[in-house]
């Protein structure tokens, strides 16, 4: 594959319309080659300067050149220089810039202040390099001049514009540029993607409720000398019931007879006999009564028996 076919394939792959066949003829392109530097980092929405150089690779001085600059898709070309004609064709923006500078043999010159801008919303696959090619003034004149040639490159229904600032100039290269090149060169751009913003997360609804400190307990009342101890039972406290009394109450409830309360002042405050104690006393009494009755009859019989 020769140079002519290779360059046409590269430009078509980049989305650029096919260049005129005469543009690839060696006699038309001359001996001025493109020099480019490293890829320029760029943020979305930013305008950056792109270093593009032109080198005279012959051993004779060359006067004048027309540089065609093209950008695609999400890269834009500001209409800056008054010696450039700007056109638009679909997704392509281009400029034809005319210089009358004399290029010394072996010297490399740089287009001062060449800038491109990037859309605020840009995709990596839409960030294409800047395409530059060299044309001789004689060849461009044969196309009808710079204005007529720009009109041919422009899309239907669009118009050619002239830059609104001063003319572009060529200066001795100040940026590191490649040492080799061709009549067509590519100045790369490197997109810098900002990091995604960190979105704070809302607090979880299941978070534990804050701990409420317990109220302090009331301090014990101070002990006053001569007063009753603080631990003395109050009237609201019921006195402890002896186990025997509990058993008596249980037996009484079972037998159906309630014990009569003790009469104040007569028994020294003793409780009445109830339950199993009363039954024992009654049994003893009945036994004593029976023994007394038997004794009475026995004594009577003995008195009757020994009477004369």
Backbone bond lengths (Angstrom), bond angles and torsions (degrees), N, CA, C in turn:
res aa  C-N    CA-C-N  psi(-1)  N-CA   C-N-CA  omega(-1)  CA-C   N-CA-C  phi
1 X - - - 1.467 - - 1.535 108.13 -
2 X 1.369 117.68 124.79 1.457 120.39 -179.49 1.517 111.35 -80.45
3 X 1.339 116.06 171.99 1.472 121.59 -176.81 1.512 111.96 -60.87
4 X 1.321 116.59 -39.32 1.463 120.89 -178.58 1.529 110.88 -60.15
5 X 1.335 117.02 -48.11 1.462 120.99 -178.87 1.515 111.43 -67.71
6 X 1.343 116.78 -39.39 1.453 120.55 -179.20 1.530 111.59 -63.48
7 X 1.309 117.97 -45.00 1.464 121.80 179.82 1.525 111.15 -64.10
8 X 1.305 117.36 -40.78 1.465 120.73 178.74 1.517 110.52 -63.59
9 X 1.333 117.33 -39.56 1.461 121.03 179.80 1.516 110.97 -65.62
10 X 1.343 117.07 -42.48 1.458 120.68 179.86 1.520 110.90 -62.73
11 X 1.323 117.33 -45.01 1.460 121.08 -178.56 1.522 111.42 -66.01
12 X 1.309 117.17 -40.07 1.461 119.73 178.59 1.519 110.33 -66.68
13 X 1.336 118.41 -39.08 1.468 121.61 178.47 1.510 111.03 -64.25
14 X 1.324 117.28 -30.07 1.466 120.88 179.35 1.506 112.43 -81.32
15 X 1.331 118.44 -2.63 1.461 120.72 177.59 1.510 112.90 92.92
16 X 1.341 118.91 14.09 1.454 122.21 179.84 1.519 108.73 -94.24
17 X 1.312 115.70 141.81 1.462 119.91 177.72 1.527 110.14 -61.52
18 X 1.286 116.69 151.21 1.462 120.81 -178.53 1.523 110.19 -60.52
19 X 1.334 115.37 135.07 1.457 120.46 -179.63 1.528 109.49 -77.83
20 X 1.319 116.80 153.10 1.474 118.75 176.15 1.520 110.86 -57.25
21 X 1.300 115.64 142.62 1.465 120.13 -177.13 1.521 111.44 -59.00
22 X 1.331 117.46 -39.38 1.464 120.83 -177.99 1.522 111.51 -62.58
23 X 1.341 117.91 -24.09 1.460 120.56 -177.51 1.511 111.77 -66.78
24 X 1.312 118.64 -19.82 1.456 121.42 -177.60 1.531 112.19 -95.76
25 X 1.303 116.79 -0.82 1.468 118.86 178.05 1.517 109.43 -72.01
26 X 1.309 116.79 133.55 1.456 121.17 -175.61 1.521 111.95 -59.16
27 X 1.338 117.31 -36.15 1.453 119.73 -177.70 1.521 111.91 -69.62
28 X 1.360 116.37 -23.29 1.459 118.90 179.21 1.526 111.73 -86.84
29 X 1.318 118.21 -34.68 1.456 121.75 -175.46 1.515 111.95 -78.03
30 X 1.284 118.78 -21.54 1.454 120.45 177.57 1.510 112.52 73.93
31 X 1.320 115.33 -155.30 1.458 122.00 -173.94 1.525 110.98 -119.27
32 X 1.302 117.44 19.02 1.464 122.04 177.47 1.525 109.26 -97.01
33 X 1.343 116.39 122.90 1.462 121.52 -176.49 1.524 110.15 -115.48
34 X 1.325 113.73 157.43 1.468 121.18 -178.96 1.517 109.20 -87.14
35 X 1.347 116.01 138.30 1.461 122.66 172.41 1.534 108.08 -122.60
36 X 1.310 116.60 132.67 1.473 120.88 179.61 1.520 109.76 -127.47
37 X 1.323 115.77 161.73 1.458 121.33 179.46 1.518 111.91 -105.34
38 X 1.327 114.71 -162.55 1.470 120.37 178.77 1.526 109.94 -68.52
39 X 1.351 115.57 160.18 1.464 120.87 179.00 1.525 109.87 -59.30
40 X 1.315 115.32 137.09 1.463 121.29 -176.82 1.527 108.85 -91.64
41 X 1.342 118.71 122.99 1.472 119.77 176.51 1.516 110.83 -69.69
42 X 1.325 116.15 139.44 1.462 120.87 -177.49 1.521 109.61 -145.55
43 X 1.345 116.17 139.18 1.457 122.45 174.71 1.533 109.86 -91.38
44 X 1.312 118.41 156.98 1.470 120.12 174.15 1.531 110.75 -56.96
45 X 1.337 116.18 134.04 1.456 121.49 179.48 1.521 114.46 80.27
46 X 1.333 118.51 6.42 1.467 121.96 -174.85 1.522 111.15 -98.77
47 X 1.345 115.07 150.84 1.462 122.40 172.74 1.522 108.10 -108.78
48 X 1.342 117.26 129.41 1.464 121.70 -175.98 1.527 109.55 -130.62
49 X 1.349 114.67 156.97 1.464 121.91 175.22 1.521 109.16 -89.54
50 X 1.319 116.04 131.98 1.470 121.86 -178.18 1.525 108.42 -109.89
51 X 1.336 117.30 119.49 1.469 119.17 178.50 1.534 111.37 -75.65
52 X 1.330 115.51 118.12 1.464 121.92 177.21 1.527 107.37 -131.20
53 X 1.329 115.22 124.83 1.460 120.00 -179.45 1.510 112.71 -113.14
54 X 1.340 114.47 160.49 1.472 121.83 176.63 1.533 107.01 -127.33
55 X 1.317 115.90 124.03 1.468 121.05 -176.44 1.526 110.79 -115.70
56 X 1.323 115.20 137.16 1.460 121.04 173.18 1.522 107.44 -91.31
57 X 1.338 115.63 108.69 1.464 120.42 -175.37 1.525 111.99 -92.93
58 X 1.321 117.63 6.41 1.462 120.26 179.71 1.529 109.85 -97.17
59 X 1.312 115.36 179.02 1.468 120.62 178.22 1.519 111.63 -102.51
60 X 1.351 116.02 15.46 1.466 121.02 179.22 1.523 109.21 -129.72
61 X 1.293 119.30 150.91 1.472 121.15 176.19 1.526 110.85 -68.38
62 X 1.319 115.14 147.77 1.467 122.43 179.85 1.519 107.59 -126.92
63 X 1.323 117.07 133.46 1.461 121.07 -179.25 1.521 109.90 -111.96
64 X 1.327 115.20 124.45 1.457 121.16 173.06 1.531 113.46 86.06
65 X 1.337 115.17 145.45 1.454 122.95 176.20 1.531 108.31 -163.37
66 X 1.324 115.47 152.73 1.470 121.97 171.30 1.526 107.48 -116.35
67 X 1.333 115.73 119.68 1.473 120.90 -179.86 1.526 108.77 -101.09
68 X 1.327 115.53 124.87 1.469 119.97 175.31 1.534 108.45 -100.59
69 X 1.320 115.93 126.98 1.475 122.78 -176.49 1.521 107.66 -119.95
70 X 1.325 115.68 131.15 1.470 120.02 -179.41 1.523 110.76 -134.00
71 X 1.354 115.17 144.29 1.470 122.23 173.52 1.523 107.84 -132.09
72 X 1.341 116.23 158.73 1.458 121.20 -174.94 1.524 111.36 -129.29
73 X 1.323 113.88 157.76 1.472 123.62 166.99 1.530 112.97 56.42
74 X 1.363 117.52 -113.60 1.461 121.34 -173.64 1.525 113.75 -88.34
75 X 1.338 117.14 9.31 1.468 122.16 176.02 1.528 107.88 -106.00
76 X 1.330 115.97 134.77 1.471 121.66 -177.02 1.525 110.59 -117.59
77 X 1.327 115.36 154.96 1.458 122.36 -179.04 1.530 108.54 -116.84
78 X 1.334 118.44 106.16 1.474 120.14 179.95 1.536 111.14 -61.36
79 X 1.326 115.75 141.08 1.482 121.25 178.47 1.525 108.21 -84.85
80 X 1.317 115.95 83.63 1.460 121.04 -169.76 1.526 113.41 -103.18
81 X 1.325 118.73 -55.03 1.466 122.06 -165.39 1.529 111.73 -86.98
82 X 1.344 114.41 139.57 1.468 120.17 -177.60 1.529 112.30 -76.95
83 X 1.325 119.19 -18.28 1.467 121.17 176.73 1.523 111.70 -94.69
84 X 1.340 116.43 18.66 1.468 122.21 177.41 1.521 109.59 -121.36
85 X 1.324 115.91 147.67 1.468 122.59 174.10 1.531 107.20 -113.94
86 X 1.337 114.86 126.32 1.477 121.37 -173.04 1.520 109.76 -107.06
87 X 1.320 115.98 140.77 1.460 121.68 -179.65 1.530 109.57 -141.90
88 X 1.329 115.83 163.27 1.463 122.84 178.67 1.518 107.91 -133.17
89 X 1.329 116.00 135.18 1.456 121.64 175.45 1.528 108.14 -140.11
90 X 1.327 116.16 99.68 1.459 122.27 -178.69 1.529 109.73 58.71
91 X 1.341 116.83 -116.83 1.468 120.25 -178.29 1.529 112.54 -91.93
92 X 1.311 117.20 13.66 1.458 122.24 -177.90 1.524 109.63 -112.24
93 X 1.349 115.62 132.73 1.465 121.54 169.82 1.520 107.27 -118.05
94 X 1.333 117.54 132.02 1.458 120.30 -175.62 1.508 112.66 -136.27
95 X 1.340 115.19 164.94 1.463 122.19 176.84 1.522 108.55 -144.52
96 X 1.323 116.53 141.19 1.461 123.57 172.69 1.524 106.46 -113.13
97 X 1.325 116.40 112.68 1.461 121.59 -175.29 1.537 109.29 -112.82
98 X 1.319 116.27 127.66 1.459 122.14 -174.55 1.535 110.25 -105.58
99 X 1.345 115.91 128.13 1.464 122.25 179.12 1.533 108.82 -122.78
100 X 1.336 116.27 140.95 1.464 120.39 175.81 1.522 110.99 -110.38
101 X 1.320 116.98 22.22 1.459 123.07 -178.75 1.527 110.69 -69.74
102 X 1.326 116.25 149.32 1.466 121.45 173.55 1.528 108.19 -94.64
103 X 1.322 116.20 124.20 1.464 122.74 -178.83 1.522 109.05 -97.22
104 X 1.318 115.49 118.70 1.459 119.77 178.88 1.520 109.60 -75.33
105 X 1.313 118.11 151.94 1.470 121.26 179.82 1.533 111.23 -59.36
106 X 1.358 115.42 132.18 1.456 121.33 177.17 1.517 114.88 76.10
107 X 1.326 118.46 0.24 1.462 121.51 -178.17 1.536 110.35 -89.65
108 X 1.343 114.51 149.88 1.475 121.26 177.13 1.527 107.77 -118.26
109 X 1.319 116.01 128.82 1.459 122.37 -179.92 1.537 109.21 -118.00
110 X 1.301 115.07 155.10 1.465 120.65 -176.00 1.526 110.15 -123.68
111 X 1.352 116.60 139.93 1.472 120.74 176.42 1.527 107.66 -75.26
112 X 1.307 116.92 112.47 1.469 121.46 -174.68 1.534 110.22 -72.41
113 X 1.347 115.48 129.10 1.470 121.15 172.89 1.511 115.73 71.36
114 X 1.325 118.13 24.50 1.464 119.76 176.52 1.529 109.12 -72.63
115 X 1.310 116.10 120.90 1.465 120.39 -175.40 1.525 111.70 -127.06
116 X 1.334 114.49 152.80 1.461 122.90 171.14 1.526 107.48 -133.76
117 X 1.317 116.31 158.30 1.468 121.41 177.36 1.519 109.62 -123.89
118 X 1.331 114.56 158.55 1.463 121.79 -178.50 1.523 108.60 -119.19
119 X 1.313 115.33 141.74 1.463 119.95 178.95 1.531 111.32 -59.78
120 X 1.353 117.82 149.12 1.480 119.77 177.78 1.523 112.68 -59.36
121 X 1.335 115.86 -36.82 1.466 120.59 175.60 1.526 107.01 -110.86
122 X 1.326 115.58 107.64 1.458 120.44 -173.02 1.522 108.77 -130.42
123 X 1.320 115.70 143.73 1.460 122.19 175.15 1.522 108.99 -105.46
124 X 1.325 114.83 147.62 1.461 118.76 -177.82 1.527 112.32 -59.61
125 X 1.332 116.72 -38.29 1.455 118.56 -178.42 1.523 112.39 -75.75
126 X 1.345 117.33 -6.89 1.460 121.61 176.80 1.523 111.82 -103.55
127 X 1.330 116.70 2.08 1.460 121.12 178.55 1.530 107.72 -96.96
128 X 1.335 116.04 92.74 1.462 121.80 -176.18 1.528 110.35 -99.31
129 X 1.313 118.13 159.07 1.467 120.32 179.57 1.524 112.19 -70.67
130 X 1.324 114.67 163.56 1.465 121.52 174.63 1.528 107.71 -81.42
131 X 1.326 116.09 128.73 1.468 121.60 -177.09 1.529 108.76 -102.56
132 X 1.334 116.34 128.51 1.476 121.81 -178.31 1.525 108.88 -129.93
133 X 1.321 116.40 135.92 1.463 120.12 174.34 1.535 109.36 -138.55
134 X 1.315 114.85 151.79 1.458 121.69 -177.95 1.533 110.97 -99.85
135 X 1.325 116.10 135.13 1.465 122.54 176.80 1.531 108.38 -128.16
136 X 1.317 116.19 141.62 1.470 119.12 177.27 1.523 109.62 -79.03
137 X 1.320 117.25 147.38 1.474 119.67 177.30 1.530 112.79 -57.39
138 X 1.326 117.15 -34.15 1.465 120.87 -179.77 1.527 111.17 -64.31
139 X 1.333 115.62 -41.76 1.466 118.74 -179.87 1.520 110.97 -66.27
140 X 1.345 116.94 -43.65 1.466 120.64 179.81 1.531 110.04 -63.56
141 X 1.323 117.34 -38.73 1.466 120.41 177.56 1.523 110.50 -61.52
142 X 1.331 115.63 -35.69 1.460 119.26 178.14 1.531 112.31 -68.25
143 X 1.343 118.93 -18.77 1.471 123.28 176.82 1.533 112.07 -89.17
144 X 1.346 115.93 4.36 1.460 120.30 179.77 1.515 112.82 103.28
145 X 1.311 118.02 5.21 1.454 120.81 179.64 1.534 111.30 100.46
146 X 1.323 115.61 172.90 1.465 120.50 -173.94 1.521 112.36 -65.87
147 X 1.343 117.25 -37.26 1.472 119.19 -178.92 1.524 111.38 -70.62
148 X 1.321 116.58 -43.76 1.464 120.20 -179.69 1.527 110.66 -66.18
149 X 1.321 116.73 -38.73 1.466 119.38 179.98 1.526 110.38 -67.62
150 X 1.337 118.01 -39.91 1.473 120.88 177.43 1.524 110.68 -63.24
151 X 1.335 117.39 -36.67 1.464 120.15 178.56 1.518 111.51 -66.02
152 X 1.342 116.59 -34.81 1.456 119.70 176.78 1.540 111.12 -66.89
153 X 1.324 117.12 -34.10 1.463 121.62 -178.63 1.535 112.30 -77.71
154 X 1.319 116.77 -24.26 1.467 120.72 -176.75 1.523 111.10 -72.55
155 X 1.330 115.59 153.30 1.452 121.13 178.79 1.514 111.85 -75.92
156 X 1.324 115.30 163.21 1.459 120.58 -179.02 1.524 109.94 -64.26
157 X 1.321 115.03 135.15 1.468 120.33 178.45 1.509 113.78 83.99
158 X 1.331 118.45 1.46 1.466 121.55 178.05 1.533 109.31 -108.67
159 X 1.321 115.61 163.43 1.464 120.81 -178.90 1.518 109.95 -122.78
160 X 1.318 115.22 156.86 1.454 122.20 178.46 1.525 108.78 -84.47
161 X 1.347 116.45 138.77 1.464 121.38 179.88 1.521 109.83 -119.24
162 X 1.332 114.49 151.09 1.461 121.80 174.50 1.517 108.45 -104.20
163 X 1.338 116.89 141.67 1.463 120.92 -179.40 1.515 112.00 -59.12
164 X 1.312 116.12 149.63 1.468 122.28 -174.31 1.526 113.49 -95.87
165 X 1.331 118.62 -8.77 1.466 121.00 -179.91 1.529 109.24 -104.43
166 X 1.335 115.84 -164.45 1.463 120.00 179.94 1.505 111.71 -72.37
167 X 1.347 116.87 175.24 1.466 120.82 -177.32 1.514 112.12 -73.22
168 X 1.331 115.90 151.17 1.466 121.68 172.78 1.511 108.22 -72.11
169 X 1.326 115.85 144.03 1.456 121.34 -179.51 1.520 110.42 -124.51
170 X 1.319 115.34 160.39 1.461 122.16 176.34 1.526 108.46 -109.89
171 X 1.314 115.57 131.60 1.460 122.40 178.42 1.520 108.49 -128.09
172 X 1.305 116.37 162.07 1.461 119.35 175.66 1.529 108.97 -61.62
173 X 1.310 116.37 137.82 1.467 121.84 -172.18 1.526 110.99 -57.75
174 X 1.335 115.19 131.23 1.465 121.98 177.13 1.525 111.86 -109.87
175 X 1.331 118.04 -17.10 1.460 122.04 178.55 1.534 109.65 -98.29
176 X 1.334 116.47 152.08 1.479 118.61 173.85 1.531 109.29 -64.99
177 X 1.321 117.32 121.99 1.458 122.12 -178.68 1.519 109.50 -121.27
178 X 1.323 114.36 160.68 1.461 119.91 179.79 1.530 109.70 -63.63
179 X 1.308 115.53 151.11 1.466 120.45 -179.46 1.518 112.04 -90.43
180 X 1.316 116.64 -9.77 1.453 120.39 178.36 1.527 109.54 -130.04
181 X 1.309 116.86 157.34 1.450 121.16 178.47 1.505 111.17 -175.68
182 X 1.319 114.32 -176.78 1.462 121.53 177.98 1.528 107.94 -132.52
183 X 1.299 114.39 -172.91 1.459 118.48 179.04 1.526 111.56 -71.08
184 X 1.334 116.64 -13.13 1.467 122.61 174.78 1.525 107.80 -122.04
185 X 1.336 116.72 133.06 1.454 120.46 179.61 1.521 111.16 -136.82
186 X 1.335 115.45 164.19 1.465 121.44 -177.65 1.527 109.17 -129.06
187 X 1.313 116.15 122.47 1.471 122.14 176.69 1.525 107.52 -100.87
188 X 1.334 114.94 114.15 1.467 118.97 -173.48 1.514 114.32 -79.99
189 X 1.345 114.41 155.86 1.465 123.25 174.36 1.522 108.26 -124.21
190 X 1.315 116.37 141.84 1.465 121.21 179.62 1.523 108.68 -120.86
191 X 1.326 115.49 115.34 1.469 120.26 -176.68 1.524 110.88 -76.56
192 X 1.318 115.46 131.21 1.461 122.02 174.65 1.518 107.52 -100.85
193 X 1.313 116.20 113.99 1.467 121.21 -177.83 1.528 108.23 -91.93
194 X 1.328 118.20 119.79 1.471 119.05 178.98 1.512 110.58 -68.74
195 X 1.334 117.89 149.34 1.470 119.89 178.21 1.519 111.65 -66.72
196 X 1.324 115.48 149.15 1.469 120.19 178.87 1.521 109.59 -66.60
197 X 1.335 115.95 139.37 1.470 118.36 179.41 1.511 111.59 -66.12
198 X 1.301 115.83 144.68 1.461 122.04 178.70 1.523 108.75 -84.68
199 X 1.325 115.63 119.38 1.463 121.17 179.88 1.519 108.53 -93.46
200 X 1.343 117.68 120.17 1.478 118.70 179.43 1.512 111.23 -65.86
201 X 1.306 116.12 137.57 1.459 121.19 179.78 1.521 110.23 -84.39
202 X 1.341 115.40 144.42 1.460 120.43 178.91 1.522 109.60 -71.46
203 X 1.331 116.97 145.38 1.474 118.95 178.70 1.516 111.13 -61.81
204 X 1.312 116.73 143.97 1.459 122.15 -178.47 1.528 110.40 -67.89
205 X 1.370 115.18 139.64 1.466 119.35 178.79 1.513 112.51 -72.02
206 X 1.344 117.16 -15.20 1.459 120.54 -178.69 1.524 112.24 -91.14
207 X 1.313 116.97 13.68 1.460 119.47 179.91 1.519 109.92 -65.19
208 X 1.340 118.44 141.13 1.475 119.99 -178.57 1.516 111.75 -64.26
209 X 1.328 114.26 144.47 1.455 119.94 179.61 1.525 109.32 -68.90
210 X 1.315 116.79 147.03 1.466 118.22 179.76 1.524 111.64 -61.70
211 X 1.318 116.86 143.05 1.464 122.94 -178.84 1.524 110.15 -76.10
212 X 1.338 115.37 126.03 1.463 120.93 179.00 1.523 107.46 -93.98
213 X 1.329 119.03 122.91 1.475 119.88 -179.39 1.517 111.56 -64.70
214 X 1.347 115.86 139.18 1.472 120.90 -179.67 1.518 109.95 -69.06
215 X 1.348 114.24 146.84 1.459 119.61 179.01 1.527 109.68 -68.42
216 X 1.312 118.10 138.91 1.485 119.42 -179.02 1.522 111.11 -66.88
217 X 1.343 115.30 141.25 1.466 119.80 179.36 1.518 109.92 -71.08
218 X 1.356 113.84 152.79 1.468 118.40 -178.15 1.522 110.20 -67.53
219 X 1.295 115.49 139.69 1.470 120.43 -178.71 1.527 109.85 -71.86
220 X 1.346 118.28 145.00 1.487 119.62 179.26 1.522 111.02 -64.51
221 X 1.345 113.33 144.49 1.463 118.74 -179.38 1.523 109.58 -67.26
222 X 1.318 117.38 141.53 1.480 119.62 179.96 1.522 111.14 -66.33
223 X 1.341 117.30 147.52 1.474 123.07 179.90 1.526 109.02 -84.54
224 X 1.337 114.90 122.64 1.471 121.44 179.19 1.518 108.09 -94.59
225 X 1.336 117.09 128.37 1.486 118.35 179.55 1.523 111.80 -56.42
226 X 1.360 115.97 136.24 1.473 121.83 179.28 1.492 113.56 87.49
227 X 1.316 118.73 -8.17 1.467 120.41 179.73 1.513 109.53 -92.93
228 X 1.322 115.91 164.63 1.473 121.32 -179.83 1.517 109.79 -66.68
229 X 1.333 116.60 146.04 1.471 118.55 177.79 1.517 111.14 -58.61
230 X 1.323 113.59 149.73 1.470 118.48 -178.53 1.501 111.64 -65.57
231 X 1.364 116.30 -20.89 1.461 119.02 -176.93 1.510 113.31 -91.82
232 X 1.367 118.75 2.50 1.469 121.25 179.22 1.504 109.46 -62.20
233 X 1.338 117.48 141.11 1.478 119.76 -178.48 1.506 110.56 -66.78
234 X 1.265 117.25 142.78 1.462 123.60 177.92 1.514 108.99 -93.98
235 X 1.334 112.25 174.30 1.472 117.95 -178.45 1.515 111.02 -67.00
236 X 1.291 116.63 -22.18 1.472 118.37 -178.85 1.505 112.23 -77.59
237 X 1.365 116.53 -15.24 1.464 118.62 -179.24 1.525 110.08 -87.20
238 X 1.340 118.31 131.78 1.468 122.72 -179.99 1.513 109.26 -81.01
239 X 1.396 118.83 135.82 1.474 121.43 178.21 1.519 110.31 -66.53
240 X 1.325 113.74 150.14 1.471 119.25 -179.99 1.519 110.62 -67.46
241 X 1.291 118.34 139.55 1.474 124.15 -178.60 1.516 108.25 -96.47
242 X 1.376 119.57 125.98 1.476 121.11 178.82 1.523 111.41 -61.37
243 X 1.309 114.50 154.20 1.469 119.35 -178.64 1.505 111.78 -63.70
244 X 1.400 118.20 -36.94 1.466 120.83 -179.94 1.500 111.38 -65.32
245 X 1.329 116.05 -37.39 1.471 118.97 179.47 1.507 109.57 -66.53
246 X 1.344 116.28 -38.69 1.458 118.09 178.96 1.502 110.59 -63.43
247 X 1.352 117.27 -39.23 1.471 119.53 178.43 1.498 111.57 -66.59
248 X 1.359 117.95 -38.16 1.473 121.08 179.50 1.493 110.29 -64.74
249 X 1.311 116.74 -43.23 1.468 119.32 -179.89 1.498 109.59 -62.22
250 X 1.336 117.53 -39.07 1.458 120.42 -179.41 1.510 111.04 -65.78
251 X 1.354 117.93 -41.63 1.470 120.55 -179.95 1.492 111.17 -67.47
252 X 1.308 118.28 -38.99 1.465 121.82 -179.99 1.501 110.30 -62.98
253 X 1.320 114.69 -44.14 1.465 117.54 179.85 1.505 110.97 -62.09
254 X 1.356 117.39 -34.18 1.466 119.67 179.75 1.517 111.27 -72.19
255 X 1.331 117.74 -39.04 1.470 120.45 -177.31 1.495 113.51 -78.07
256 X 1.331 119.76 -18.12 1.465 121.73 177.13 1.499 112.52 89.92
257 X 1.404 122.18 -4.86 1.460 122.73 -179.24 1.492 108.12 -108.62
258 X 1.333 117.06 127.10 1.458 122.74 179.18 1.500 109.05 -88.91
259 X 1.339 118.64 137.55 1.468 122.92 179.55 1.510 109.27 -76.82
260 X 1.341 114.91 139.73 1.463 120.50 179.92 1.496 108.85 -76.13
261 X 1.325 117.92 140.68 1.472 120.44 179.29 1.501 110.13 -66.84
262 X 1.341 115.09 150.74 1.472 120.46 179.00 1.502 110.05 -71.33
263 X 1.390 114.41 142.44 1.471 119.05 179.94 1.492 108.30 -79.56
264 X 1.344 116.87 130.80 1.462 119.57 -177.12 1.530 110.25 -62.80
265 X 1.337 115.26 135.73 1.444 121.11 174.85 1.507 114.63 86.03
266 X 1.345 121.86 -6.60 1.460 122.84 -176.43 1.496 112.90 -104.53
267 X 1.231 120.31 -24.96 1.479 120.85 -175.22 1.496 112.60 -125.41
268 X 1.328 114.90 17.71 1.464 115.99 -178.74 1.504 112.56 65.26
269 X 1.339 113.95 17.23 1.462 117.35 177.84 1.495 114.40 85.90
270 X 1.464 118.86 9.37 1.464 120.20 179.72 1.502 109.90 -71.82
271 X 1.296 115.43 153.11 1.451 121.41 179.01 1.516 109.61 -84.22
272 X 1.339 118.37 152.08 1.474 123.16 177.67 1.506 109.87 -68.07
273 X 1.405 114.57 151.75 1.460 120.21 176.47 1.508 109.36 -72.85
274 X 1.254 116.26 129.29 1.468 121.54 179.19 1.501 108.48 -140.55
275 X 1.305 115.61 166.11 1.452 121.25 171.11 1.509 112.03 68.56
276 X 1.315 119.23 -135.76 1.468 125.02 -173.96 1.526 111.78 -69.16
277 X 1.313 120.72 -31.97 1.474 122.36 177.84 1.519 110.95 -63.81
278 X 1.317 119.97 -43.05 1.475 123.31 179.89 1.518 110.27 -64.67
279 X 1.315 116.50 -39.69 1.479 118.84 179.68 1.509 111.16 -64.30
280 X 1.319 117.84 -37.88 1.485 120.51 179.32 1.532 110.75 -64.67
281 X 1.323 116.80 -44.63 1.487 120.46 179.45 1.518 110.57 -62.12
282 X 1.351 115.24 -42.16 1.470 118.35 -178.90 1.526 111.24 -64.12
283 X 1.317 116.81 -39.33 1.470 120.93 -179.92 1.514 110.61 -64.41
284 X 1.343 114.27 -44.66 1.480 118.07 178.36 1.524 111.02 -61.15
285 X 1.326 117.20 -40.54 1.483 121.08 179.93 1.507 112.29 -63.71
286 X 1.344 115.72 -44.11 1.466 119.72 -179.94 1.511 110.11 -64.28
287 X 1.336 116.25 -38.40 1.450 118.65 179.99 1.529 111.78 -65.48
288 X 1.326 114.88 -41.43 1.477 119.41 178.14 1.514 111.28 -63.15
289 X 1.342 116.48 -39.16 1.468 120.23 179.25 1.524 110.51 -64.31
290 X 1.302 118.85 -43.02 1.464 121.71 179.58 1.521 110.95 -63.67
291 X 1.344 115.33 -43.14 1.461 118.20 178.73 1.526 110.95 -62.66
292 X 1.322 117.45 -38.68 1.482 120.35 178.15 1.505 111.66 -64.08
293 X 1.314 117.74 -40.23 1.472 121.82 -179.20 1.514 110.65 -66.39
294 X 1.321 116.68 -43.65 1.470 119.72 178.81 1.495 110.50 -63.19
295 X 1.329 116.87 -42.51 1.454 119.65 178.50 1.516 114.02 -61.91
296 X 1.362 113.10 -36.31 1.456 117.74 179.31 1.523 110.53 -63.11
297 X 1.326 118.74 -47.74 1.473 120.72 -178.95 1.512 111.95 -66.33
298 X 1.298 116.97 -37.17 1.474 118.78 179.19 1.506 110.39 -65.09
299 X 1.310 118.01 -43.40 1.470 120.45 179.29 1.515 112.06 -64.16
300 X 1.297 115.66 -36.27 1.476 119.25 -179.10 1.505 110.24 -67.65
301 X 1.296 119.14 -40.74 1.457 121.77 179.85 1.497 110.19 -65.20
302 X 1.321 117.09 -37.52 1.448 119.48 -179.64 1.510 110.39 -68.24
303 X 1.319 118.57 -35.68 1.456 119.39 -179.88 1.526 110.06 -69.92
304 X 1.275 118.46 -36.93 1.476 121.19 179.75 1.501 111.46 -69.76
305 X 1.328 115.55 -34.82 1.450 121.77 -173.97 1.518 112.17 -71.73
306 X 1.321 117.44 -34.84 1.482 118.18 -176.76 1.513 113.54 -100.34
307 X 1.303 118.48 12.43 1.482 120.63 174.42 1.546 107.97 -79.34
308 X 1.334 114.57 134.98 1.481 118.66 -177.62 1.504 110.92 -73.96
